[in-house]
Amino acid sequence: MNWDIFCNVVDNFGDAGVSWRLARQLAGDHAMSVRLWMDKPQVLAGICPDYNPLVERQVLNGVEVCHWPKPWQCADPAEVVIEAFGCELPERYLEAMAERGSKPIWINLEYLSAENWVSDFHGCPSPHPFLGLTRYFFFPGFGVNLGGLLKEKGFDESRDAFMQDVNYRRDFLKNLGVEPVDGAFLISLFGYEFAPLTPLLNSWAESPLPIQVMLFDGQLLSQASSWYGRNLEPGQTVIHGNLHLSILPFVSQDCYDRVLWACDVNFVRGEDSFVRAQWAAKPFVWHIYPQTDAVHEIKLMAFLKRYAEDLPKETAEYLQEFWFSWNRFHIKEFAWKQFMDNLDILKSHAQSWAEQLGKNHDLATNLVKFCQNK
């Protein structure tokens, strides 16, 4: 099959990250012919260093990456068309789909949610009112009756080999410009600008053991700069008390996976890094994309209910409080001590959670099977 994936970037790196990862996996793991149409190519350049956003069409990792022109220019529709996150296909492209003798399989790839209702709509058809096309709703998810999560072949083996090689991990950090601190607790930090970062920075600076934090360039950098008292930039490492804070530029997706593997705790945001933190099998804290009327809190609670189901009651309650405080902008400084008090339980749980998720088929494989059966 040949595939077209359309991505309208809304949540900055999240939409682009999911679409690019899916395109790569369809091409690499399933030998599909894939075109990725991106409306903001400069965003993809942030997580794919080999990509040149000034070139309208180029092939990377077996994927033809194309600028999404507006107004739309002619292009023959693919056999499978992925409309990522309800981005709305160009009208002229839809008309060309309708004119094909063999109608394309049209899939609306939805955002990830742990809410119960998504299983009722996964795979459901929605006929177009007059073009003779049918769109199918495809939901990523955590259960066997949903679309699964993105995960490449050989992922577990690569992660486990990385974790077993201490020297390789140290060299990897040094290549990022991060000098490992002996005995330090390692944290990756990626979040939206609203996160209550200052109380955590204070806690880490006053920690009895060294805390080494890798903060990615982005929305939290200005808050960290205000806390430190001067502008911080990628490539810098500053020390305050027992906190060693390194500012990293955006890196490739494969490199980011290794950052997650290397750390003891990962703070992540959106959808793509949220999923990768779970596959990393490490304790993590999720900053969910904020929505009006606090709709995102329903999604946050739905995931926490599922994720914390097997945790001891007190640990589950604490984790819920910590995550909601991080998402409601008012975390308390003593909360980090409680996190560390629960760390051994959270470590064991993160590993068993990743093993449980791994028993389901991954998203790309489920998509291919779905389309082959249509």
C-alpha positions in Angstrom: 0.0 0.0 0.0 1.0 3.6 -0.4 0.0 6.1 2.3 -0.6 9.8 2.7 -0.4 11.3 6.2 -1.6 14.8 6.7 -0.5 16.8 9.8 -1.7 20.2 10.7 0.6 21.3 13.6 -1.4 22.6 16.6 0.4 21.3 19.7 3.8 22.3 18.4 6.1 19.2 18.6 3.4 16.7 19.7 1.4 16.6 16.4 4.5 16.6 14.3 6.2 14.1 16.6 3.4 11.5 16.4 2.9 11.9 12.6 6.7 11.7 11.9 7.1 8.6 14.2 4.1 6.9 12.5 5.4 7.6 9.0 8.9 6.3 9.9 7.5 3.1 11.4 5.1 2.4 8.5 8.1 2.8 6.1 10.7 1.1 8.2 8.8 -1.7 10.0 6.1 -2.4 7.3 7.8 -1.4 4.0 5.0 0.9 3.1 5.3 3.8 0.7 4.6 6.9 2.8 4.2 10.6 2.1 4.0 13.0 5.0 2.3 16.3 4.4 3.3 18.9 7.0 1.8 22.4 7.1 4.6 23.8 9.4 7.8 22.1 8.2 10.0 24.1 10.5 8.6 22.3 13.5 9.7 18.9 12.1 13.2 20.3 11.7 13.4 20.7 15.5 13.1 16.9 16.1 14.6 15.7 12.8 18.0 17.4 12.4 18.5 15.9 8.9 15.3 17.6 7.6 15.7 20.8 5.6 12.4 22.8 5.9 13.3 24.9 2.9 13.0 21.9 0.5 9.4 21.2 -0.5 9.9 17.5 -1.0 12.7 15.2 0.3 13.1 11.6 1.4 14.2 10.8 5.0 14.1 7.4 6.6 12.2 6.0 3.7 9.5 8.7 4.0 8.7 11.4 1.4 8.3 14.6 3.5 6.2 17.2 1.6 5.1 20.8 2.4 1.3 20.9 2.7 0.6 23.7 0.1 -2.2 26.1 0.7 -4.0 26.5 -1.6 -3.7 22.8 -2.4 -1.8 21.7 -5.5 -2.6 18.6 -7.4 -1.4 15.2 -6.2 -2.7 11.8 -6.8 -4.4 10.4 -3.6 -2.8 7.4 -1.9 -4.5 4.1 -1.2 -4.6 4.9 2.5 -5.1 8.5 3.7 -4.4 9.4 7.3 -6.0 12.6 8.6 -4.0 13.2 11.8 -6.1 14.5 14.7 -9.0 15.7 12.5 -6.9 18.2 10.6 -9.4 18.4 7.6 -8.1 17.3 4.2 -8.0 19.8 1.4 -11.2 19.9 -0.6 -9.5 19.3 -3.9 -7.7 16.3 -2.5 -11.0 14.9 -1.2 -12.6 15.3 -4.6 -9.6 13.5 -6.2 -10.2 10.6 -3.6 -13.8 10.4 -4.7 -12.8 10.2 -8.4 -10.6 7.1 -7.9 -12.2 3.9 -9.1 -10.9 2.1 -6.0 -11.8 4.5 -3.1 -8.9 5.2 -0.7 -9.2 4.0 2.9 -9.7 7.2 4.8 -8.7 7.2 8.5 -9.1 10.0 11.1 -6.3 9.2 13.6 -7.6 10.6 16.9 -5.7 12.0 19.9 -4.7 9.5 22.6 -7.2 9.1 25.5 -7.7 6.6 28.3 -11.4 7.5 28.6 -13.8 4.6 28.5 -16.0 6.0 25.7 -13.2 5.8 23.0 -13.6 2.0 22.7 -17.2 2.5 21.6 -16.1 4.6 18.6 -12.8 3.0 17.6 -13.0 1.8 14.0 -16.4 3.2 13.4 -17.3 4.4 9.9 -18.5 7.9 9.0 -19.8 8.2 5.4 -19.2 11.5 3.6 -22.6 13.1 2.8 -22.1 13.3 -1.0 -18.7 12.1 -2.1 -19.2 8.4 -1.7 -16.2 8.1 0.7 -16.1 6.6 4.2 -13.9 7.9 7.0 -13.0 5.6 9.9 -12.2 6.8 13.4 -9.0 5.2 14.7 -8.2 5.7 18.4 -4.8 5.0 19.9 -5.2 3.5 23.4 -4.2 1.3 26.2 -6.6 -1.6 25.8 -6.6 -4.6 23.5 -9.8 -3.3 21.8 -8.1 0.0 20.7 -5.5 1.1 18.3 -2.5 0.7 20.6 0.6 2.9 21.0 3.5 3.7 18.7 6.4 1.4 19.3 9.1 0.3 16.8 10.3 -3.3 16.3 13.3 -4.0 18.4 12.6 -1.1 20.8 12.8 -3.1 24.0 16.1 -4.7 23.0 17.6 -1.3 22.2 16.4 0.2 25.5 17.7 -2.8 27.6 21.1 -2.8 25.9 21.4 0.9 26.5 20.6 0.5 30.2 23.1 -2.3 30.7 26.0 -0.3 29.3 27.1 2.2 31.9 30.0 3.5 29.8 27.8 4.1 26.8 25.3 6.0 28.9 28.0 8.3 30.2 29.4 8.9 26.7 25.9 9.6 25.4 25.4 12.3 28.1 28.8 13.8 27.4 28.0 14.0 23.7 24.9 16.0 24.7 27.1 18.4 26.6 26.1 17.0 30.0 29.0 16.0 32.3 27.7 13.2 34.5 27.8 14.0 38.3 28.8 11.0 40.4 25.9 9.8 42.5 23.5 12.3 41.0 19.8 11.7 40.5 19.0 12.4 36.8 15.9 14.1 35.6 14.7 15.1 32.1 12.4 18.2 32.1 9.9 19.0 29.3 6.7 20.9 29.9 4.4 23.8 29.0 5.1 27.3 30.3 2.3 27.1 33.0 4.1 24.4 35.0 4.9 25.5 38.6 8.7 25.0 38.1 10.1 27.3 40.8 9.1 25.2 43.8 10.7 22.1 42.2 13.9 24.0 41.4 14.1 25.1 45.0 13.6 21.6 46.3 16.2 20.2 43.9 18.7 22.9 44.9 18.2 22.0 48.6 18.3 18.3 48.0 20.7 16.2 50.2 22.0 14.4 47.1 23.0 15.9 43.8 20.2 16.4 41.3 21.1 16.7 37.6 18.3 18.1 35.5 18.3 18.2 31.7 15.8 21.0 30.7 14.9 21.1 27.0 14.9 24.5 25.3 11.3 25.7 25.1 8.5 27.1 27.1 10.0 26.4 30.6 13.3 28.1 29.8 12.1 31.6 30.7 10.9 30.4 34.1 14.2 28.7 34.8 16.0 31.8 33.7 14.0 34.0 36.1 14.7 31.6 38.9 18.4 31.6 38.3 18.6 35.3 37.8 20.0 35.4 34.3 19.1 34.3 30.8 19.9 30.6 30.2 20.6 29.2 26.7 21.0 25.7 25.2 24.5 24.4 25.9 24.8 26.0 29.3 25.1 24.1 32.6 24.6 26.1 35.9 24.9 25.0 39.5 22.8 26.2 42.3 23.1 24.4 45.6 22.9 20.7 44.8 21.1 21.3 41.5 23.1 20.9 38.3 20.9 22.3 35.5 21.8 21.7 31.9 19.9 23.3 29.0 19.6 21.1 26.0 18.4 22.0 22.5 15.7 19.9 20.8 17.1 16.6 19.7 16.1 13.8 17.3 13.4 11.4 18.4 15.9 8.6 18.7 18.2 10.7 20.8 15.2 11.8 23.0 14.3 8.2 23.6 17.8 7.6 25.0 17.5 10.7 27.3 14.4 9.1 28.8 16.2 5.8 29.2 19.1 7.5 30.9 17.1 9.4 33.5 15.7 8.3 36.9 12.5 10.4 36.4 11.1 12.1 33.3 8.8 15.1 33.1 7.0 15.0 29.8 4.2 16.9 28.0 1.7 16.4 25.2 1.3 13.0 23.5 4.5 11.9 21.9 6.8 12.3 24.8 4.1 11.0 27.1 4.0 7.7 25.3 7.8 7.4 25.0 8.1 8.0 28.8 5.9 4.9 29.3 8.0 2.8 27.0 11.1 4.0 28.9 9.8 2.1 31.9 10.8 4.9 34.3 8.7 7.0 36.7 7.3 10.0 35.0 5.2 13.1 35.4 2.8 14.1 32.6 2.0 17.7 31.7 -1.1 17.3 29.6 -2.0 19.8 26.9 -4.3 22.3 28.5 -7.8 22.8 27.1 -10.7 25.2 27.8 -13.1 24.4 30.6 -10.5 22.0 32.1 -11.5 19.2 29.7 -7.9 18.0 29.9 -8.3 17.2 33.6 -10.9 14.6 32.7 -8.4 12.9 30.4 -5.7 13.2 33.0 -7.9 11.5 35.6 -8.9 8.8 33.1 -5.3 7.9 32.5 -4.3 8.1 36.2 -7.2 5.8 37.2 -5.9 3.2 34.7 -2.2 3.7 35.4 -2.4 3.7 39.2 -4.8 0.9 39.5 -2.2 -1.6 40.8 -0.3 0.9 43.0 -0.7 0.9 46.8 -3.5 3.2 47.8 -1.3 5.8 49.5 1.1 5.9 46.5 -1.7 6.2 44.0 -3.3 9.1 46.0 0.0 10.9 46.2 0.8 10.4 42.5 -2.6 11.8 41.6 -2.0 14.9 43.9 1.4 15.5 42.4 0.3 15.2 38.8 -2.7 17.4 39.3 -0.6 20.0 41.2 1.9 20.1 38.3 -1.0 20.6 35.9 -2.8 23.2 38.1 0.2 25.4 38.5 0.6 25.3 42.3 2.9 22.4 43.4 4.3 22.6 46.9 8.0 22.3 47.7 7.6 19.4 50.0 5.9 17.4 47.3 9.3 16.3 45.8 10.3 14.7 49.1 7.1 12.6 48.9 7.9 11.7 45.4 11.3 10.4 46.5 9.7 8.5 49.4 7.6 6.6 46.9 10.3 6.2 44.3 11.1 2.5 44.7 7.4 1.7 44.3 7.1 3.9 41.3 10.1 2.4 39.6 8.8 -1.1 39.9 5.4 0.0 38.7 6.8 1.8 35.7 8.5 -1.4 34.6 5.5 -3.6 35.1 3.3 -1.1 33.3 5.6 -1.1 30.2 5.6 -4.9 30.2 1.8 -4.9 30.3 1.5 -2.4 27.5 3.9 -4.4 25.4 1.5 -7.3 25.3 -0.7 -5.3 22.9 0.0 -4.8 19.3 1.5 -1.4 18.4 -0.4 1.4 16.6 1.3 1.1 13.2 0.8 -2.7 13.1 -2.9 -2.3 14.1 -3.3 0.4 11.4 -1.8 -1.9 8.7 -4.1 -4.8 9.8 -7.1 -2.6 9.8 -6.5 -1.3 6.3 -5.7 -4.8 4.9 -9.1 -6.0 6.2 -11.0 -3.1 4.4 
